[in-house]
């Protein structure tokens, strides 16, 4: 069985342009993400997938394997579909380029989840929120699952609403996804639904089209870099200035 990791990376982030190349303690963010991913022994290969010559140049500078993809892709998963058509694997792991502290054990966990049952086409992970500010922050998605551990909904709103009880743990999705080849090749042909369009969360395309996504639970200190404030939190952490 061949498993490859793919780090989608685009330069034109709406909230933080040039995000993959943002300096973190002397190295670009994409370097940190790649070097975490290659610690995962079950990944046969790891590639950066980009459409930008500036990112290509940095990958070449740091000897990071990369593949050029179309500039027309709306999401990282659309970009991964192109990679799947160019590079064969049984399972593709998306590792978000804006999570430079993503632990290798977390990537291993999503591989465990997708291999846990033969019928699981797609898997991701969630971890409890520890900072109440993140729960109400609309840049940080929340995830709600059914009793089988499959995703019901992602939302940037703090869901579910605590009308009858405060006894609930809010979870954030981790930026690592696992796809079996067949469902990944279908993804690009699925209709983009209303909820994905308004929430701008790409895995909602599968949810809205009735595809099950199994979710594992992990304890993780990773943080997605969506704003300059997020970037400074990571820099401060790596300098030894506190927790994420």
MARVEXVO-202693 format. One record per atom (N, C-alpha, C): x, y, z; residue number from 1. Coordinates in steps of 0.05 Angstrom, whole numbers, plus 5000, padded with zeros to 4 digits. Atoms other than C-alpha are relative to their C-alpha. Layout:
SITE     c1     c2     c3     i
SITE      X      Y      Z   NUM
...
//
This chain:
SITE     c1     c2     c3     i
SITE   5017   4976   5000     1
SITE   5000   5000   5000     1
SITE   5017   5025   5000     1
SITE   4985   4975   5002     2
SITE   5027   5068   4980     2
SITE   4984   5023   5012     2
SITE   5012   4977   4987     3
SITE   5012   5129   5023     3
SITE   5018   5024   4996     3
SITE   4983   4976   5003     4
SITE   5036   5198   5004     4
SITE   4987   5024   5014     4
SITE   5009   4976   4988     5
SITE   5031   5264   5039     5
SITE   5003   5023   4980     5
SITE   5000   4977   5018     6
SITE   5014   5328   5001     6
SITE   4994   5025   5016     6
SITE   5003   4975   4986     7
SITE   5022   5398   5028     7
SITE   4991   5021   4979     7
SITE   5009   4979   5019     8
SITE   4978   5446   4986     8
SITE   5010   5027   5010     8
SITE   4989   4974   4992     9
SITE   5009   5515   4986     9
SITE   4995   5020   4978     9
SITE   5004   4979   5019    10
SITE   4984   5577   4951    10
SITE   5009   5027   5013    10
SITE   4989   4974   4991    11
SITE   5013   5647   4956    11
SITE   4978   5020   5007    11
SITE   5019   4979   4998    12
SITE   4950   5688   4950    12
SITE   4979   4995   5021    12
SITE   5019   5002   4978    13
SITE   4918   5679   5018    13
SITE   4986   5027   5004    13
SITE   5015   4975   4997    14
SITE   4863   5730   5029    14
SITE   5006   5015   5025    14
SITE   4995   4986   4974    15
SITE   4879   5744   5102    15
SITE   5030   5004   5005    15
SITE   4972   4998   4995    16
SITE   4954   5734   5100    16
SITE   5016   4992   4975    16
SITE   4986   5006   5025    17
SITE   4986   5739   5031    17
SITE   5029   4991   5004    17
SITE   4973   5011   4997    18
SITE   5050   5699   5022    18
SITE   5003   4982   5024    18
SITE   4999   5015   4975    19
SITE   5032   5656   5081    19
SITE   5020   4977   5000    19
SITE   4981   5023   4999    20
SITE   5072   5593   5062    20
SITE   5029   5009   5003    20
SITE   4973   4990   4999    21
SITE   5135   5636   5059    21
SITE   5005   5018   5024    21
SITE   4997   4983   4976    22
SITE   5123   5674   5124    22
SITE   5023   4990   5017    22
SITE   4977   5007   4984    23
SITE   5186   5675   5166    23
SITE   4992   4991   5028    23
SITE   5004   5010   4972    24
SITE   5184   5633   5230    24
SITE   5027   4992   5010    24
SITE   4974   5005   4988    25
SITE   5248   5637   5269    25
SITE   5022   4993   4979    25
SITE   4979   5003   5019    26
SITE   5291   5642   5207    26
SITE   4995   4981   4977    26
SITE   5007   5019   5021    27
SITE   5256   5590   5163    27
SITE   4971   5006   4990    27
SITE   5028   4995   5009    28
SITE   5194   5596   5118    28
SITE   4981   4979   5011    28
SITE   5020   5018   4988    29
SITE   5130   5565   5144    29
SITE   4999   4973   4986    29
SITE   5002   5026   5014    30
SITE   5129   5512   5089    30
SITE   5023   4981   5008    30
SITE   4978   5017   4990    31
SITE   5197   5487   5114    31
SITE   4993   4986   5025    31
SITE   5008   5012   4975    32
SITE   5169   5475   5183    32
SITE   4980   4978   4996    32
SITE   5021   5019   5006    33
SITE   5108   5439   5156    33
SITE   5012   4974   4988    33
SITE   4987   5023   5014    34
SITE   5149   5394   5110    34
SITE   5017   4983   5019    34
SITE   4982   5014   4983    35
SITE   5199   5376   5163    35
SITE   4985   4985   5023    35
SITE   5017   5016   4982    36
SITE   5144   5354   5210    36
SITE   4989   4976   4986    36
SITE   5012   5022   5015    37
SITE   5112   5312   5156    37
SITE   5019   4977   4994    37
SITE   4982   5022   5008    38
SITE   5174   5273   5136    38
SITE   5009   4983   5024    38
SITE   4994   5017   4977    39
SITE   5181   5247   5207    39
SITE   4980   4977   5002    39
SITE   5020   5021   4999    40
SITE   5120   5203   5193    40
SITE   5010   4976   4983    40
SITE   4987   5022   5014    41
SITE   5148   5135   5175    41
SITE   4983   4986   4979    41
SITE   5018   5014   5018    42
SITE   5086   5109   5139    42
SITE   4995   5017   4974    42
SITE   5003   4985   5025    43
SITE   5088   5165   5087    43
SITE   5023   4993   4982    43
SITE   4979   5009   5019    44
SITE   5125   5138   5027    44
SITE   5013   5024   4987    44
SITE   4989   4975   5011    45
SITE   5134   5208   4998    45
SITE   4984   5024   5011    45
SITE   5014   4975   4992    46
SITE   5116   5280   5016    46
SITE   5007   5021   4979    46
SITE   4997   4979   5021    47
SITE   5105   5335   4964    47
SITE   4987   5025   5009    47
SITE   5015   4975   4999    48
SITE   5088   5408   4966    48
SITE   4987   5003   4972    48
SITE   5015   4995   5025    49
SITE   5034   5423   4913    49
SITE   4993   5030   4999    49
SITE   5004   4971   5002    50
SITE   5034   5495   4890    50
SITE   4995   5008   4971    50
SITE   5003   4989   5026    51
SITE   5018   5540   4832    51
SITE   5017   5026   4997    51
SITE   4986   4975   4999    52
SITE   5067   5595   4850    52
SITE   5030   4996   4998    52
SITE   4971   5002   5005    53
SITE   5138   5605   4825    53
SITE   5017   5008   5025    53
SITE   4985   4992   4976    54
SITE   5159   5638   4890    54
SITE   5002   4977   5020    54
SITE   4999   5023   4982    55
SITE   5140   5577   4930    55
SITE   5017   4978   4988    55
SITE   4983   5019   5014    56
SITE   5173   5533   4878    56
SITE   5030   5006   5006    56
SITE   4972   4992   4995    57
SITE   5238   5572   4887    57
SITE   5009   4993   5028    57
SITE   4993   5007   4973    58
SITE   5237   5564   4962    58
SITE   5002   4970   5004    58
SITE   4998   5029   4997    59
SITE   5223   5490   4957    59
SITE   5026   4990   4988    59
SITE   4975   5008   5012    60
SITE   5282   5482   4910    60
SITE   5024   5008   5018    60
SITE   4979   4990   4982    61
SITE   5325   5523   4958    61
SITE   5005   4981   5023    61
SITE   4999   5017   4976    62
SITE   5309   5476   5016    62
SITE   4998   4970   4993    62
SITE   5001   5028   5009    63
SITE   5308   5411   4974    63
SITE   4974   4987   5009    63
SITE   5027   5011   4994    64
SITE   5233   5401   4986    64
SITE   4987   4991   4974    64
SITE   5013   5009   5025    65
SITE   5200   5357   4933    65
SITE   4974   5015   4995    65
SITE   5024   4985   5006    66
SITE   5145   5395   4898    66
SITE   4989   4993   4973    66
SITE   5013   5004   5026    67
SITE   5096   5390   4841    67
SITE   4984   5025   4994    67
SITE   5015   4977   5008    68
SITE   5068   5448   4802    68
SITE   4972   4991   4991    68
SITE   5028   5006   5006    69
SITE   4992   5449   4795    69
SITE   4987   5025   4989    69
SITE   5015   4978   5013    70
SITE   4939   5493   4763    70
SITE   4995   5022   5020    70
SITE   5007   4977   4984    71
SITE   4925   5563   4789    71
SITE   4970   5003   5003    71
SITE   5029   4997   5000    72
SITE   4850   5551   4780    72
SITE   4987   4986   5023    72
SITE   5013   5015   4978    73
SITE   4839   5507   4841    73
SITE   4989   5018   5022    73
SITE   5013   4984   4979    74
SITE   4791   5536   4892    74
SITE   5008   4992   5028    74
SITE   4994   5010   4973    75
SITE   4813   5492   4950    75
SITE   5025   4982   4998    75
SITE   4977   5018   4999    76
SITE   4872   5450   4973    76
SITE   4992   4972   4991    76
SITE   5008   5027   5008    77
SITE   4831   5387   4961    77
SITE   4997   4998   4969    77
SITE   5001   4999   5029    78
SITE   4818   5408   4889    78
SITE   5029   4997   4989    78
SITE   4972   5002   5008    79
SITE   4894   5416   4883    79
SITE   5010   4971   5003    79
SITE   4992   5027   4994    80
SITE   4903   5347   4914    80
SITE   4989   4981   4978    80
SITE   5011   5016   5022    81
SITE   4857   5318   4860    81
SITE   5019   4999   4976    81
SITE   4981   4999   5023    82
SITE   4906   5341   4807    82
SITE   5024   4983   5006    82
SITE   4977   5016   4993    83
SITE   4963   5309   4845    83
SITE   4993   4970   4997    83
SITE   5008   5028   5001    84
SITE   4924   5244   4849    84
SITE   4999   4990   4971    84
SITE   5000   5008   5029    85
SITE   4917   5244   4773    85
SITE   5028   4998   4989    85
SITE   4973   5000   5010    86
SITE   4992   5253   4766    86
SITE   5018   4980   5015    86
SITE   4984   5017   4983    87
SITE   5020   5210   4823    87
SITE   4982   4979   5012    87
SITE   5017   5021   4989    88
SITE   4990   5142   4841    88
SITE   5006   4995   5029    88
SITE   4998   5010   4973    89
SITE   4977   5124   4913    89
SITE   4973   4987   5008    89
SITE   5025   5012   4989    90
SITE   4926   5083   4952    90
SITE   4986   5020   5018    90
SITE   5011   4981   4981    91
SITE   4917   5137   5004    91
SITE   5016   5026   4998    91
SITE   4987   4973   5001    92
SITE   4932   5212   5001    92
SITE   4994   5015   5026    92
SITE   5003   4985   4975    93
SITE   4943   5252   5064    93
SITE   5005   5030   4994    93
SITE   4997   4971   5002    94
SITE   4931   5327   5060    94
SITE   5011   5011   5026    94
SITE   4989   4987   4977    95
SITE   4975   5365   5108    95
SITE   5000   5030   4995    95
SITE   5003   4972   5006    96
SITE   4956   5438   5112    96
SITE   5026   5015   5004    96
SITE   4975   4986   4998    97
SITE   5015   5483   5098    97
SITE   5001   5022   5020    97
SITE   5001   4978   4980    98
SITE   4991   5534   5149    98
SITE   4998   4989   5029    98
SITE   4998   5011   4973    99
SITE   4999   5486   5208    99
SITE   5028   4990   5005    99
SITE   4971   5007   4999   100
SITE   5075   5487   5218   100
SITE   5007   4984   5025   100
SITE   4994   5014   4976   101
SITE   5071   5455   5287   101
SITE   4985   4973   5001   101
SITE   5015   5025   5000   102
SITE   5029   5395   5266   102
SITE   5018   4976   5008   102
SITE   4983   5021   4990   103
SITE   5056   5336   5305   103
SITE   4999   4975   4982   103
SITE   5000   5025   5016   104
SITE   5079   5273   5267   104
SITE   4981   4979   5011   104
SITE   5019   5019   4989   105
SITE   5038   5231   5315   105
SITE   4971   5006   4992   105
SITE   5027   4993   5009   106
SITE   4976   5269   5293   106
SITE   4996   4990   4972   106
SITE   5002   5010   5027   107
SITE   4990   5252   5221   107
SITE   4997   4969   5000   107
SITE   5002   5029   4997   108
SITE   5000   5179   5241   108
SITE   4971   4992   5008   108
SITE   5027   5007   4990   109
SITE   4932   5181   5276   109
SITE   4980   5000   4978   109
SITE   5020   5000   5022   110
SITE   4893   5201   5214   110
SITE   5004   4976   4982   110
SITE   4995   5024   5016   111
SITE   4926   5143   5177   111
SITE   4986   4976   5015   111
SITE   5013   5021   4984   112
SITE   4902   5097   5234   112
SITE   4970   5000   4996   112
SITE   5029   4998   5003   113
SITE   4831   5124   5227   113
SITE   4990   4990   4974   113
SITE   5010   5008   5027   114
SITE   4824   5114   5152   114
SITE   5004   4970   4995   114
SITE   4996   5028   5004   115
SITE   4852   5044   5157   115
SITE   4985   4983   5021   115
SITE   5013   5015   4979   116
SITE   4810   5024   5217   116
SITE   4976   4983   4991   116
SITE   5023   5015   5011   117
SITE   4750   5001   5175   117
SITE   5002   5002   4969   117
SITE   4997   4999   5029   118
SITE   4751   4982   5101   118
SITE   4982   5019   4985   118
SITE   5019   4984   5015   119
SITE   4690   5023   5083   119
SITE   5004   5031   5004   119
SITE   4996   4972   4995   120
SITE   4717   5090   5108   120
SITE   5014   5013   4976   120
SITE   4988   4988   5023   121
SITE   4730   5134   5047   121
SITE   5018   5024   5006   121
SITE   4987   4975   4993   122
SITE   4756   5196   5082   122
SITE   5001   5002   5030   122
SITE   4997   4996   4971   123
SITE   4782   5214   5151   123
SITE   5013   5026   5006   123
SITE   4986   4976   4990   124
SITE   4804   5274   5191   124
SITE   5000   4997   5030   124
SITE   4996   5001   4971   125
SITE   4817   5292   5263   125
SITE   4988   5025   5013   125
SITE   5008   4977   4985   126
SITE   4791   5338   5317   126
SITE   5014   5000   5027   126
SITE   4988   4998   4974   127
SITE   4818   5364   5382   127
SITE   4984   5021   5016   127
SITE   5016   4981   4984   128
SITE   4784   5401   5440   128
SITE   5012   5028   5000   128
SITE   4991   4972   4997   129
SITE   4787   5476   5442   129
SITE   5007   5004   5030   129
SITE   4992   4993   4972   130
SITE   4823   5501   5505   130
SITE   4998   5030   5005   130
SITE   5002   4971   4997   131
SITE   4819   5575   5491   131
SITE   4972   5009   4992   131
SITE   5028   4992   5007   132
SITE   4747   5602   5495   132
SITE   4998   5021   4978   132
SITE   5000   4980   5021   133
SITE   4766   5659   5449   133
SITE   4998   4987   4972   133
SITE   5000   5014   5026   134
SITE   4778   5609   5393   134
SITE   4972   4989   4993   134
SITE   5026   5011   5005   135
SITE   4708   5580   5402   135
SITE   4982   5021   4986   135
SITE   5017   4979   5012   136
SITE   4676   5647   5383   136
SITE   5013   5014   4976   136
SITE   4985   4988   5022   137
SITE   4729   5666   5332   137
SITE   4991   4988   4973   137
SITE   5010   5011   5025   138
SITE   4701   5660   5261   138
SITE   5021   4991   4981   138
SITE   4979   5012   5017   139
SITE   4769   5642   5232   139
SITE   5007   4971   5008   139
SITE   4994   5027   4989   140
SITE   4770   5577   5273   140
SITE   4975   4983   4998   140
SITE   5024   5017   5003   141
SITE   4720   5524   5249   141
SITE   4995   4982   5024   141
SITE   5009   5020   4980   142
SITE   4682   5479   5296   142
SITE   4989   4976   4985   142
SITE   5010   5025   5013   143
SITE   4663   5407   5281   143
SITE   4981   4986   5019   143
SITE   5020   5015   4985   144
SITE   4602   5367   5303   144
SITE   4997   4973   4987   144
SITE   5001   5028   5010   145
SITE   4598   5291   5296   145
SITE   4976   4986   5009   145
SITE   5022   5017   4991   146
SITE   4545   5238   5300   146
SITE   5011   4979   5020   146
SITE   4993   5019   4979   147
SITE   4546   5180   5349   147
SITE   5020   4979   4990   147
SITE   4981   5019   5011   148
SITE   4588   5138   5301   148
SITE   5028   5013   4995   148
SITE   4975   4987   5005   149
SITE   4643   5190   5297   149
SITE   5003   5011   4972   149
SITE   4999   4988   5027   150
SITE   4625   5215   5227   150
SITE   4990   5029   5002   150
SITE   5006   4971   4999   151
SITE   4619   5289   5212   151
SITE   4972   5006   4992   151
SITE   5026   4989   5007   152
SITE   4551   5322   5214   152
SITE   5003   5027   4987   152
SITE   4998   4973   5010   153
SITE   4574   5393   5203   153
SITE   5026   5013   5009   153
SITE   4980   4981   4993   154
SITE   4632   5441   5202   154
SITE   4987   5028   5000   154
SITE   5010   4972   5001   155
SITE   4618   5514   5219   155
SITE   5020   5018   5013   155
SITE   4983   4980   4987   156
SITE   4655   5577   5236   156
SITE   4985   5013   5024   156
SITE   5015   4991   4977   157
SITE   4599   5592   5285   157
SITE   5004   4981   5024   157
SITE   4997   5018   4976   158
SITE   4603   5564   5357   158
SITE   4976   4981   5003   158
SITE   5022   5019   4999   159
SITE   4558   5503   5347   159
SITE   5008   4976   5016   159
SITE   5029   4993   4997   160
SITE   4519   5471   5379   160
SITE   4996   5023   5020   160
SITE   5007   4978   4981   161
SITE   4486   5529   5416   161
SITE   4992   4988   5027   161
SITE   5005   5013   4973   162
SITE   4485   5513   5492   162
SITE   4974   5010   5012   162
SITE   5026   4991   4990   163
SITE   4410   5526   5503   163
SITE   4993   4986   5027   163
SITE   5009   5015   4977   164
SITE   4397   5471   5554   164
SITE   5022   4992   5019   164
SITE   4978   5008   4983   165
SITE   4466   5456   5581   165
SITE   5027   5012   4990   165
SITE   4973   4991   5007   166
SITE   4538   5481   5583   166
SITE   5020   4976   5001   166
SITE   4983   5023   4997   167
SITE   4564   5410   5590   167
SITE   5006   4989   4972   167
SITE   4993   5008   5027   168
SITE   4595   5405   5521   168
SITE   5028   5010   4994   168
SITE   4973   4993   5008   169
SITE   4665   5404   5493   169
SITE   5000   5008   4971   169
SITE   4999   4992   5028   170
SITE   4676   5444   5430   170
SITE   5026   4990   4987   170
SITE   4977   5012   5014   171
SITE   4724   5414   5379   171
SITE   5007   5016   4975   171
SITE   4991   4988   5025   172
SITE   4766   5444   5324   172
SITE   5011   4977   4982   172
SITE   4989   5019   5018   173
SITE   4783   5404   5262   173
SITE   5030   5005   4996   173
SITE   4971   4999   5005   174
SITE   4857   5389   5251   174
SITE   5005   5000   4970   174
SITE   4995   4997   5029   175
SITE   4886   5408   5183   175
SITE   5015   4977   4988   175
SITE   4988   5024   5013   176
SITE   4903   5337   5162   176
SITE   4977   4982   4992   176
SITE   5021   5016   5011   177
SITE   4857   5296   5117   177
SITE   5011   4976   4986   177
SITE   4992   5025   5014   178
SITE   4862   5225   5091   178
SITE   4978   4992   4980   178
SITE   5019   5008   5021   179
SITE   4829   5204   5026   179
SITE   5010   4974   4987   179
SITE   4994   5022   5018   180
SITE   4826   5137   4991   180
SITE   4997   5010   4971   180
SITE   4997   4990   5028   181
SITE   4841   5145   4917   181
SITE   4973   5004   4986   181
SITE   5025   4998   5015   182
SITE   4771   5132   4891   182
SITE   4984   5025   5008   182
SITE   5016   4977   4992   183
SITE   4736   5185   4933   183
SITE   5013   5026   4993   183
SITE   4986   4976   5007   184
SITE   4790   5236   4919   184
SITE   4996   5007   4971   184
SITE   5005   4995   5029   185
SITE   4782   5228   4844   185
SITE   4972   5008   4995   185
SITE   5028   4991   5003   186
SITE   4707   5238   4853   186
SITE   4996   5028   5009   186
SITE   5004   4974   4987   187
SITE   4716   5301   4894   187
SITE   4996   5023   4980   187
SITE   5001   4978   5019   188
SITE   4729   5347   4835   188
SITE   4975   5000   4983   188
SITE   5024   5002   5017   189
SITE   4665   5324   4801   189
SITE   4974   5004   5017   189
SITE   5024   4997   4983   190
SITE   4619   5334   4862   190
SITE   4991   5029   5000   190
SITE   5011   4973   5000   191
SITE   4573   5394   4865   191
SITE   5007   5014   5026   191
SITE   4994   4983   4977   192
SITE   4594   5450   4911   192
SITE   4974   5010   5011   192
SITE   5026   4993   4988   193
SITE   4536   5460   4959   193
SITE   4999   5028   5012   193
SITE   5004   4974   4988   194
SITE   4507   5521   4993   194
SITE   5016   5004   5025   194
SITE   4986   4996   4974   195
SITE   4538   5508   5061   195
SITE   5030   5003   4995   195
SITE   4972   4996   5006   196
SITE   4608   5499   5032   196
SITE   5005   5028   4990   196
SITE   4997   4974   5012   197
SITE   4599   5563   4993   197
SITE   5000   5022   5020   197
SITE   5002   4978   4980   198
SITE   4580   5605   5053   198
SITE   5020   4997   5023   198
SITE   4981   5004   4978   199
SITE   4625   5573   5105   199
SITE   5029   5000   4990   199
SITE   4973   5002   5012   200
SITE   4685   5564   5057   200
SITE   5017   4980   5015   200
SITE   4987   5023   4987   201
SITE   4704   5497   5088   201
SITE   4998   4977   4980   201
SITE   5001   5017   5023   202
SITE   4723   5448   5033   202
SITE   4990   4972   5005   202
SITE   5010   5027   4995   203
SITE   4706   5382   5067   203
SITE   4970   4999   5001   203
SITE   5029   4999   5001   204
SITE   4634   5405   5069   204
SITE   4989   4990   4973   204
SITE   5009   5011   5026   205
SITE   4631   5385   4996   205
SITE   4993   4971   5002   205
SITE   5006   5029   4995   206
SITE   4634   5312   5017   206
SITE   4975   4997   5017   206
SITE   5023   5002   4982   207
SITE   4585   5322   5074   207
SITE   4974   5006   4986   207
SITE   5025   4992   5014   208
SITE   4534   5357   5030   208
SITE   4992   4980   4978   208
SITE   5006   5020   5020   209
SITE   4540   5302   4978   209
SITE   4996   4972   5012   209
SITE   5006   5025   4987   210
SITE   4528   5247   5029   210
SITE   5023   4981   5005   210
SITE   4976   5017   4995   211
SITE   4599   5221   5036   211
SITE   5008   5002   5029   211
SITE   4993   5001   4972   212
SITE   4618   5199   5105   212
SITE   5030   5007   5004   212
SITE   4973   4993   4992   213
SITE   4680   5228   5138   213
SITE   5004   4992   5029   213
SITE   4995   5009   4973   214
SITE   4705   5191   5199   214
SITE   5020   5018   5014   214
SITE   4984   4981   4985   215
SITE   4736   5234   5254   215
SITE   5012   4986   5024   215
SITE   4987   5009   4976   216
SITE   4788   5213   5305   216
SITE   5005   5024   5018   216
SITE   4995   4979   4980   217
SITE   4802   5251   5369   217
SITE   5029   4999   5009   217
SITE   4972   4999   4991   218
SITE   4872   5274   5387   218
SITE   5004   5024   5019   218
SITE   4991   4977   4984   219
SITE   4906   5319   5437   219
SITE   5022   5013   4983   219
SITE   4981   4988   5018   220
SITE   4943   5369   5394   220
SITE   5002   5030   5007   220
SITE   4995   4972   4995   221
SITE   4975   5437   5404   221
SITE   5003   5016   4974   221
SITE   4996   4986   5026   222
SITE   4975   5455   5330   222
SITE   4981   5024   4998   222
SITE   5017   4977   5005   223
SITE   4946   5521   5307   223
SITE   5002   5007   4970   223
SITE   5000   4992   5028   224
SITE   4925   5541   5237   224
SITE   5007   5030   4999   224
SITE   4993   4972   5003   225
SITE   4957   5607   5215   225
SITE   4982   5013   4980   225
SITE   5019   4986   5017   226
SITE   4901   5649   5187   226
SITE   5004   5031   5000   226
SITE   4997   4972   4996   227
SITE   4921   5718   5212   227
SITE   5029   5006   5010   227
SITE   4974   4992   4988   228
SITE   4984   5757   5232   228
SITE   5002   4994   5029   228
SITE   5000   5007   4971   229
SITE   4964   5746   5304   229
SITE   5006   4971   5005   229
SITE   4994   5029   4998   230
SITE   4965   5670   5294   230
SITE   5030   4996   4996   230
SITE   4972   5003   5007   231
SITE   5034   5676   5263   231
SITE   5018   5008   5024   231
SITE   4985   4991   4977   232
SITE   5060   5715   5323   232
SITE   4998   4980   5023   232
SITE   5004   5020   4979   233
SITE   5031   5663   5371   233
SITE   5020   4977   4996   233
SITE   4982   5022   5006   234
SITE   5072   5609   5336   234
SITE   5029   5008   5004   234
SITE   4972   4990   4996   235
SITE   5136   5651   5335   235
SITE   5006   5002   5030   235
SITE   4995   4997   4971   236
SITE   5128   5666   5409   236
SITE   5003   4972   5013   236
SITE   4998   5027   4989   237
SITE   5117   5592   5425   237
SITE   5027   4987   4994   237
SITE   4974   5012   5008   238
SITE   5179   5570   5386   238
SITE   5024   5014   5013   238
SITE   4979   4986   4985   239
SITE   5220   5623   5422   239
SITE   5000   4992   5029   239
SITE   5002   5008   4972   240
SITE   5199   5591   5487   240
SITE   4984   5019   5017   240
SITE   5014   4979   4986   241
SITE   5151   5646   5505   241
SITE   4972   4993   5009   241
SITE   5026   5008   4990   242
SITE   5091   5606   5526   242
SITE   4987   4978   4984   242
SITE   5015   5022   5014   243
SITE   5038   5557   5502   243
SITE   4984   5012   4977   243
SITE   5016   4991   5023   244
SITE   4998   5561   5438   244
SITE   4972   5008   5010   244
//
